[in-house]
């Protein structure tokens, strides 16, 4: 789209999620090319030229696009398995299946994961992919291709595992890479695919999987690699009580102290889950600017516990929301995480004061942008930011009687998406994806799920 071409959205309620939480009961957003040109109350300015589309947003809430900060796309084809396990047992049950994935499976699973998120208001997605069986094909390339076709902004966290069962880890021996291969492949992925520009559609992070599947040397050298290449770092941290026990037994310290000893705290780092954190852990994250991807549904599904999100926020820790892999969150949708984050955190020590609706929306938008290192570019509706914008339909049976649209979005039923824009390009219209065939993706994911199940049974 040429820079002079404009899209005008008006007559809708606007939640900008800017620093002041500015909202308009009836307002407008003007998109010019890839960027937001203007946001305000009332009707859009008169005399705008080169308007190629006008949208009457009456009955809608307009927000920044949702930002997903943690996911495992490949798990789309292993949903509904090991449904009554805690994390370690769940991993042991599923690793043998995951170790048989290949490029067609990963591509189909990425398509399914991305489609489900995009039609539900996600405009920036990420995938932490860490399973690379030998001879499985170009898995990173397949994931990036699926994201490009769907039209979402995307961060690939190129994961790795080199601590197998013979070394005291959880993955089977045939499911891991060597230290040297993992580092070389990660560097190659960054060099081939990472775009550091302001309006980048594809970025790459260095992402060894977890303390119980990665050697200390891979963590240390992974951090050095990321900082040499100028990209972000991602991993799992403090997810379960079992992980904390594992770290104490193997390393003589808790997860946060272990991560700090390996160079894994900093404002270029974000970690998934962070459920079992004490006051000193939270202080260390705040001091270093380390971010957190909060995954409430997965934490509940695996009985991991309730993350101390109110305390993390009070300390100034960047916090965003994550779907997590769909083998531990079968819905695969981020907009339901707004609701679940609020509700689950109110079961904790802070009770009704834990989170409110606007804080939940901020976690899913600007908070996620901070965690991914892109708060200057996305996460709020402000002039000169990238045009990642979602229109939620709020005048149907499900929401029409809820007076406050933000409360309706967060606490009500999942709201339909009338339109979603990424970089000023529309990717959803009336709840349907515009650039990929949802029905074909559904068939493909089912076919690949069945193929994986057969391969696992045969072996």
C-alpha positions as CSV (number, residue, x, y, z in Angstrom):
1,X,0.0,0.0,0.0
2,X,1.4,3.4,-1.0
3,X,2.0,5.8,1.9
4,X,-0.6,8.3,0.7
5,X,-3.5,5.7,0.7
6,X,-5.7,6.0,3.8
7,X,-8.2,3.8,5.7
8,X,-10.7,5.7,7.9
9,X,-12.3,3.9,10.8
10,X,-14.9,6.0,12.7
11,X,-18.0,6.0,15.0
12,X,-16.6,3.3,17.2
13,X,-15.5,3.2,20.8
14,X,-11.7,3.5,21.0
15,X,-9.4,2.0,23.6
16,X,-6.0,3.3,22.7
17,X,-4.0,1.6,25.5
18,X,-1.6,4.5,25.5
19,X,0.3,5.6,28.6
20,X,-2.8,7.4,29.9
21,X,-5.3,4.7,28.9
22,X,-7.0,7.3,26.6
23,X,-10.5,6.1,25.5
24,X,-13.2,7.7,23.3
25,X,-16.8,6.7,23.5
26,X,-17.0,7.5,19.8
27,X,-13.9,8.2,17.8
28,X,-11.8,7.5,14.8
29,X,-8.6,6.0,13.7
30,X,-6.9,7.0,10.4
31,X,-4.4,4.6,8.9
32,X,-2.0,5.9,6.2
33,X,0.1,3.2,4.6
34,X,1.6,1.0,7.2
35,X,1.1,3.5,10.1
36,X,-1.5,5.1,12.2
37,X,-1.9,8.7,11.2
38,X,-4.4,10.0,13.7
39,X,-6.6,8.9,16.6
40,X,-9.3,11.1,18.2
41,X,-12.8,11.7,19.4
42,X,-15.8,12.3,17.2
43,X,-15.7,12.1,13.4
44,X,-12.5,11.8,11.4
45,X,-11.0,15.1,10.0
46,X,-12.6,16.5,6.9
47,X,-10.7,16.7,3.7
48,X,-8.6,13.6,3.9
49,X,-7.3,12.6,0.5
50,X,-6.7,9.2,-1.1
51,X,-9.1,7.4,1.2
52,X,-9.5,3.9,-0.2
53,X,-11.7,2.5,2.5
54,X,-14.1,3.9,5.1
55,X,-15.4,1.7,7.9
56,X,-18.4,2.6,10.1
57,X,-17.4,1.2,13.4
58,X,-20.7,1.9,15.2
59,X,-21.4,-0.9,17.7
60,X,-17.7,-1.8,17.8
61,X,-14.7,-1.5,20.1
62,X,-11.5,-0.6,18.3
63,X,-8.2,-1.7,20.0
64,X,-4.6,-2.3,19.2
65,X,-4.1,-5.8,17.8
66,X,-3.4,-8.5,20.4
67,X,0.2,-9.6,20.9
68,X,1.0,-13.2,21.7
69,X,4.3,-13.7,23.6
70,X,4.6,-17.5,24.0
71,X,3.4,-20.4,21.8
72,X,4.4,-23.8,20.4
73,X,2.7,-24.1,17.0
74,X,3.7,-27.7,16.3
75,X,1.5,-28.8,19.2
76,X,-1.7,-28.0,17.2
77,X,-1.5,-31.6,15.9
78,X,-1.2,-33.2,19.3
79,X,-4.1,-31.5,21.1
80,X,-6.2,-33.4,23.6
81,X,-3.5,-35.8,24.8
82,X,-2.2,-36.3,28.4
83,X,-5.0,-34.2,29.7
84,X,-4.6,-35.1,33.4
85,X,-0.8,-34.7,33.8
86,X,1.4,-32.1,35.5
87,X,4.2,-30.6,33.3
88,X,7.0,-33.2,33.7
89,X,4.7,-36.2,33.2
90,X,3.0,-34.5,30.3
91,X,6.4,-33.8,28.6
92,X,7.6,-37.4,29.2
93,X,4.3,-38.6,27.6
94,X,4.5,-36.4,24.6
95,X,8.2,-36.0,23.7
96,X,8.3,-39.4,21.9
97,X,5.4,-38.2,19.6
98,X,6.9,-34.7,19.1
99,X,10.2,-36.2,18.2
100,X,8.6,-37.6,15.0
101,X,7.4,-34.3,13.5
102,X,8.5,-33.2,10.0
103,X,8.2,-30.2,7.8
104,X,4.7,-30.9,6.4
105,X,3.4,-31.5,9.9
106,X,5.0,-28.3,11.3
107,X,3.7,-26.2,8.4
108,X,0.2,-27.5,8.8
109,X,0.3,-27.0,12.6
110,X,1.7,-23.5,12.2
111,X,-1.1,-22.7,9.8
112,X,-3.7,-23.9,12.2
113,X,-2.2,-22.1,15.2
114,X,-1.8,-18.8,13.3
115,X,-5.3,-19.0,11.8
116,X,-7.0,-19.5,15.1
117,X,-5.1,-16.6,16.7
118,X,-5.5,-14.2,13.8
119,X,-9.3,-14.7,13.5
120,X,-9.4,-13.9,17.2
121,X,-7.7,-10.5,17.1
122,X,-4.0,-11.4,17.2
123,X,-1.9,-9.3,14.9
124,X,1.6,-10.2,16.3
125,X,2.3,-13.8,17.0
126,X,5.4,-15.7,18.2
127,X,6.4,-19.4,18.1
128,X,8.9,-21.0,20.4
129,X,10.0,-24.0,18.3
130,X,12.6,-26.3,19.9
131,X,12.1,-29.8,18.5
132,X,14.3,-30.4,15.4
133,X,14.4,-34.2,14.6
134,X,17.2,-35.1,12.3
135,X,16.1,-35.1,8.6
136,X,12.9,-33.4,9.4
137,X,13.3,-30.6,6.8
138,X,13.3,-26.8,7.1
139,X,11.1,-26.4,10.1
140,X,11.9,-22.7,10.8
141,X,11.3,-21.8,7.1
142,X,7.9,-23.6,7.1
143,X,6.8,-21.8,10.2
144,X,7.8,-18.4,8.8
145,X,6.1,-19.2,5.5
146,X,2.9,-19.9,7.3
147,X,3.0,-16.6,9.2
148,X,3.8,-14.7,6.0
149,X,0.8,-16.3,4.2
150,X,-1.6,-15.6,7.2
151,X,-0.4,-11.9,7.2
152,X,0.5,-11.6,10.9
153,X,3.6,-9.9,12.3
154,X,5.8,-12.7,13.7
155,X,8.7,-13.5,16.0
156,X,10.2,-17.0,15.7
157,X,12.0,-18.0,18.9
158,X,14.4,-20.6,17.5
159,X,14.6,-23.1,20.3
160,X,16.9,-26.0,21.0
161,X,17.5,-28.9,23.4
162,X,20.7,-30.7,24.1
163,X,20.1,-32.2,27.5
164,X,18.5,-35.6,27.0
165,X,17.7,-38.4,29.4
166,X,21.2,-39.7,29.4
167,X,22.4,-36.3,30.7
168,X,19.7,-36.0,33.3
169,X,17.1,-34.2,31.2
170,X,13.6,-35.1,30.1
171,X,13.7,-35.4,26.3
172,X,14.5,-38.8,24.8
173,X,18.1,-39.0,23.4
174,X,16.9,-39.0,19.8
175,X,15.0,-35.8,20.2
176,X,17.9,-33.4,20.9
177,X,20.6,-31.6,19.0
178,X,24.2,-31.3,19.8
179,X,25.5,-28.1,21.4
180,X,27.4,-27.2,18.2
181,X,24.5,-28.0,15.9
182,X,22.0,-26.0,17.9
183,X,24.1,-22.9,18.0
184,X,25.0,-23.1,14.3
185,X,21.4,-23.6,13.2
186,X,20.2,-20.8,15.5
187,X,22.8,-18.4,14.1
188,X,21.8,-19.4,10.5
189,X,18.1,-18.8,11.3
190,X,18.8,-15.3,12.6
191,X,21.0,-14.4,9.6
192,X,18.4,-15.7,7.1
193,X,15.2,-14.4,8.6
194,X,15.6,-11.7,11.2
195,X,14.5,-8.2,10.2
196,X,15.6,-5.4,12.5
197,X,13.7,-2.6,10.8
198,X,10.9,-0.6,12.5
199,X,8.1,-2.2,10.5
200,X,9.6,-5.7,10.4
201,X,7.1,-8.5,9.8
202,X,9.6,-11.3,10.8
203,X,12.0,-11.3,13.7
204,X,14.0,-14.1,15.3
205,X,15.0,-14.7,18.9
206,X,17.5,-17.2,20.4
207,X,15.5,-19.6,22.6
208,X,17.0,-22.7,24.3
209,X,14.1,-24.5,25.7
210,X,14.3,-24.9,29.5
211,X,16.7,-25.7,32.3
212,X,15.7,-29.3,32.3
213,X,16.3,-29.8,28.5
214,X,19.3,-27.6,27.9
215,X,22.9,-27.7,29.1
216,X,24.4,-24.9,31.0
217,X,26.8,-24.3,28.2
218,X,24.0,-24.0,25.6
219,X,22.4,-21.3,27.8
220,X,25.6,-19.4,28.2
221,X,26.7,-19.6,24.6
222,X,23.1,-19.0,23.4
223,X,23.0,-15.7,25.4
224,X,26.4,-14.7,24.0
225,X,25.2,-15.5,20.4
226,X,22.0,-13.5,20.8
227,X,23.9,-10.4,22.1
228,X,26.5,-10.7,19.4
229,X,23.7,-10.8,16.7
230,X,21.6,-8.1,18.4
231,X,18.4,-10.2,18.9
232,X,16.3,-11.1,21.9
233,X,16.4,-14.2,24.2
234,X,13.5,-16.4,25.2
235,X,13.1,-19.5,27.4
236,X,10.8,-21.2,29.9
237,X,11.4,-20.3,33.5
238,X,10.0,-21.1,37.0
239,X,7.0,-22.9,35.5
240,X,6.4,-25.6,38.2
241,X,7.5,-26.7,41.6
242,X,9.1,-29.7,40.0
243,X,11.3,-27.4,37.9
244,X,12.4,-25.5,41.0
245,X,13.3,-28.8,42.7
246,X,15.2,-29.9,39.6
247,X,17.3,-26.7,39.5
248,X,18.1,-27.0,43.2
249,X,19.1,-30.7,42.8
250,X,21.2,-30.2,39.6
251,X,22.6,-26.7,40.0
252,X,22.4,-26.0,43.7
253,X,20.2,-22.9,43.2
254,X,16.7,-21.9,42.1
255,X,15.8,-21.1,38.5
256,X,16.2,-17.3,38.7
257,X,19.6,-17.5,40.3
258,X,20.6,-20.1,37.8
259,X,19.5,-18.0,34.9
260,X,21.4,-15.0,36.2
261,X,24.5,-17.1,36.5
262,X,24.3,-18.0,32.8
263,X,23.6,-14.5,31.5
264,X,19.9,-15.0,31.1
265,X,18.5,-11.9,32.9
266,X,18.3,-8.6,31.1
267,X,16.0,-6.2,29.2
268,X,16.5,-8.3,26.1
269,X,15.2,-11.5,27.7
270,X,11.6,-12.7,28.3
271,X,10.6,-16.0,29.9
272,X,7.4,-18.0,29.8
273,X,5.3,-18.8,32.9
274,X,7.3,-17.5,35.9
275,X,4.8,-19.1,38.3
276,X,7.0,-20.1,41.2
277,X,8.9,-16.9,42.0
278,X,9.7,-15.4,45.4
279,X,10.2,-11.8,46.2
280,X,13.9,-11.8,45.4
281,X,13.2,-13.4,42.1
282,X,10.7,-10.7,41.2
283,X,13.2,-8.1,42.3
284,X,15.8,-9.6,40.1
285,X,13.5,-9.4,37.1
286,X,12.5,-5.8,37.9
287,X,16.2,-4.8,38.4
288,X,17.2,-6.3,35.0
289,X,14.1,-5.5,33.0
290,X,13.5,-9.2,32.2
291,X,10.1,-9.8,30.8
292,X,7.4,-12.4,31.5
293,X,4.9,-14.2,29.2
294,X,2.0,-15.0,31.4
295,X,0.0,-18.1,30.2
296,X,-3.0,-18.5,32.5
297,X,-4.8,-21.3,30.7
298,X,-1.8,-23.5,30.2
299,X,-0.7,-22.9,33.8
300,X,-4.2,-24.1,34.9
301,X,-4.3,-27.0,32.5
302,X,-1.0,-28.4,33.8
303,X,-1.8,-27.5,37.4
304,X,1.4,-25.4,37.5
305,X,0.0,-22.7,39.9
306,X,-1.0,-19.0,39.8
307,X,1.7,-16.6,38.7
308,X,2.2,-13.5,40.8
309,X,1.2,-11.1,38.0
310,X,0.0,-8.3,40.3
311,X,3.3,-8.4,42.2
312,X,5.3,-8.5,38.9
313,X,3.4,-5.5,37.6
314,X,3.8,-3.6,40.8
315,X,7.6,-4.2,40.7
316,X,7.7,-2.8,37.1
317,X,8.4,-6.2,35.4
318,X,7.2,-6.2,31.7
319,X,4.4,-8.8,31.4
320,X,2.5,-9.9,28.3
321,X,0.1,-12.8,27.6
322,X,0.8,-16.1,25.9
323,X,-1.4,-18.8,24.5
324,X,1.3,-21.5,25.1
325,X,1.3,-24.7,23.0
326,X,-2.1,-26.1,22.2
327,X,-1.2,-29.4,23.8
328,X,-1.7,-27.5,27.0
329,X,-4.3,-24.9,25.8
330,X,-6.4,-26.6,23.3
331,X,-8.4,-23.5,22.3
332,X,-5.3,-21.8,20.9
333,X,-6.8,-18.3,21.2
334,X,-5.3,-15.3,22.9
335,X,-8.4,-13.2,23.5
336,X,-9.7,-15.8,26.0
337,X,-6.5,-15.2,27.9
338,X,-7.5,-11.7,28.7
339,X,-10.5,-13.1,30.7
340,X,-8.5,-16.0,32.2
341,X,-5.7,-13.8,33.3
342,X,-8.1,-11.6,35.2
343,X,-10.1,-14.4,36.7
344,X,-7.3,-16.7,37.7
345,X,-5.2,-13.9,39.3
346,X,-8.3,-13.0,41.4
347,X,-8.0,-16.5,42.9
348,X,-4.6,-15.5,44.3
349,X,-3.6,-13.4,47.3
350,X,-4.8,-10.0,45.9
351,X,-8.3,-11.3,45.3
352,X,-10.6,-8.8,43.6
353,X,-7.8,-6.2,43.5
354,X,-5.5,-8.4,41.4
355,X,-6.3,-7.2,37.9
356,X,-9.1,-5.2,36.3
357,X,-10.4,-5.3,32.7
358,X,-8.1,-2.5,31.4
359,X,-5.1,-4.1,33.0
360,X,-6.0,-7.3,31.3
361,X,-6.3,-5.6,27.9
362,X,-3.0,-3.9,28.5
363,X,-1.3,-7.2,29.1
364,X,-2.6,-8.5,25.8
365,X,-1.5,-5.5,23.8
366,X,1.1,-3.0,25.1
367,X,2.4,-5.5,27.6
368,X,3.1,-8.0,24.9
369,X,4.8,-5.4,22.8
370,X,7.1,-4.5,25.7
371,X,8.0,-8.1,26.2
372,X,8.9,-8.6,22.5
373,X,10.9,-5.4,22.5
374,X,8.5,-3.6,20.1
375,X,6.7,-1.1,22.4
376,X,7.8,1.8,20.2
377,X,6.1,0.2,17.2
378,X,3.0,-1.7,18.3
379,X,0.7,-2.3,21.3
380,X,-1.2,0.9,21.4
381,X,-3.2,3.2,19.0
382,X,-1.0,6.2,18.6
383,X,0.1,8.4,15.7
384,X,3.2,7.0,13.9
385,X,2.9,3.5,15.4
386,X,2.4,0.6,13.0
387,X,-1.2,0.1,11.9
388,X,-2.1,-3.1,13.8
389,X,-5.8,-2.5,14.6
390,X,-8.7,-4.7,15.5
391,X,-12.5,-4.0,15.4
392,X,-14.5,-6.1,17.9
393,X,-18.3,-6.3,17.3
394,X,-20.1,-5.4,20.5
395,X,-23.7,-4.9,19.6
396,X,-24.8,-8.6,19.4
397,X,-26.7,-10.6,21.9
398,X,-23.4,-11.6,23.7
399,X,-22.3,-8.0,24.5
400,X,-25.0,-5.4,23.7
401,X,-26.3,-5.1,27.3
402,X,-22.8,-4.5,28.8
403,X,-22.4,-0.8,29.1
404,X,-18.6,-0.6,29.1
405,X,-17.0,-2.1,26.0
406,X,-13.6,-2.9,27.5
407,X,-15.3,-4.8,30.3
408,X,-17.5,-6.5,27.6
409,X,-14.4,-7.6,25.7
410,X,-12.5,-8.9,28.7
411,X,-15.2,-10.5,30.8
412,X,-17.9,-11.3,28.2
413,X,-18.0,-14.1,25.7
414,X,-15.4,-14.1,22.9
415,X,-16.2,-11.1,20.8
416,X,-16.4,-11.5,17.0
417,X,-13.7,-9.7,15.0
418,X,-15.2,-7.6,12.2
419,X,-11.9,-6.4,10.9
420,X,-8.2,-6.8,11.7
421,X,-5.4,-4.9,10.1
422,X,-1.6,-5.7,10.3
423,X,0.7,-3.0,8.9
424,X,-2.3,-1.4,7.4
425,X,-3.3,-4.5,5.5
426,X,-6.6,-6.2,6.3
427,X,-6.3,-9.8,7.3
428,X,-9.7,-10.6,8.8
429,X,-13.2,-9.5,7.6
430,X,-16.4,-10.5,9.4
431,X,-14.6,-13.2,11.4
432,X,-13.0,-14.9,8.4
433,X,-9.4,-14.9,7.3
434,X,-8.8,-13.1,4.0
435,X,-5.5,-14.6,2.7
436,X,-5.7,-18.3,3.7
437,X,-8.4,-20.9,3.4
438,X,-9.6,-21.9,6.9
439,X,-11.4,-25.0,5.7
440,X,-8.4,-26.3,3.8
441,X,-6.2,-25.7,6.9
442,X,-8.6,-27.6,9.1
443,X,-8.4,-30.6,6.7
444,X,-4.6,-30.4,6.5
445,X,-4.2,-30.2,10.2
446,X,-6.4,-33.2,10.7
447,X,-4.5,-35.2,8.0
448,X,-1.1,-34.4,9.6
449,X,-2.3,-35.1,13.1
450,X,-3.5,-38.6,11.9
451,X,-0.2,-39.2,10.1
452,X,1.8,-38.3,13.2
453,X,-0.4,-40.6,15.4
454,X,0.2,-43.5,12.9
455,X,4.0,-42.9,12.9
456,X,4.1,-42.8,16.7
457,X,2.2,-46.1,16.9
458,X,4.4,-47.8,14.3
459,X,7.5,-46.9,16.2
